[in-house]
Amino acid sequence: MSQKQHFLFDEQHLLHELKHYLPTQGPLKDFVHHNTLHAFQDKKFYDAIFKASAIFGYQTTFSLAEYRDLYAIKRITPGILKRAIKAKKGKDFEAWHSKALYQDYGSSSEQRVGKLRGEWKRLHPIDMDNAVQPLLFRVVCSYLDQGIAISPFPFEDKGLLKALRALENHSLVSFFKTQKARNLLHDTSCTIERLLRIVVGHEAYFEQYVYDQQFAHRGWSGIVSTLEDKPESL
């Protein structure tokens, strides 16, 4: 008998986990190198790189085919391989030696982040990034200005969301193409969960969608996340 699976969306838990993986990117005047694996530094080395590979699709080691190519040209010698197999597996050397060199495992590295929005683009096609990012980045960049702009962002002392609402009320043109979007902006009871139900639909995909969305522009997401915790850094 099949049972309907129930998904419980926890907005605060999702945001907490998301902040852990975003780069800690503060306002910078000069280039600073950032370790893209900083979120995994509390783990053991191989646990960290394999988890990063599963989430982001990073190739953190050679593939099995690449290792076999290195063996074929003697960069990995038969003696080294034999010693490694015996150290890790002990008995059944011949079986594991054959698996290492010849068995097909069908291994592939496919990133989880970006997969949902990638399917939208492939099937419909809908490119959410091109539809949103150009305007979004101009607005966020103007709002986070550090004194470079000739004029300050209007109503900036109100906070970004309230400033956008004030701009909508006082402007002849709108940021949005539809009245529905404008109504949602002015609805002070609107939550992330409600917006996800409109855009995504099924609760099972909420978390995946938010990760896809935020890591499509991880630099911007990282700086906003950092400023939320340390607004005095502006």
Secondary structure as GFF3:
##gff-version 3
##sequence-region A 1 234
A	DSSP	alpha_helix	11	21	.	.	.	ID=ss1
A	DSSP	three_ten_helix	38	40	.	.	.	ID=ss2
A	DSSP	alpha_helix	45	56	.	.	.	ID=ss3
A	DSSP	alpha_helix	64	72	.	.	.	ID=ss4
A	DSSP	alpha_helix	78	89	.	.	.	ID=ss5
A	DSSP	alpha_helix	93	102	.	.	.	ID=ss6
A	DSSP	alpha_helix	115	123	.	.	.	ID=ss7
A	DSSP	alpha_helix	128	143	.	.	.	ID=ss8
A	DSSP	three_ten_helix	156	158	.	.	.	ID=ss9
A	DSSP	alpha_helix	160	170	.	.	.	ID=ss10
A	DSSP	alpha_helix	179	186	.	.	.	ID=ss11
A	DSSP	alpha_helix	192	199	.	.	.	ID=ss12
A	DSSP	three_ten_helix	203	205	.	.	.	ID=ss13
A	DSSP	alpha_helix	206	215	.	.	.	ID=ss14
A	DSSP	alpha_helix	218	229	.	.	.	ID=ss15
A	DSSP	three_ten_helix	231	233	.	.	.	ID=ss16
###
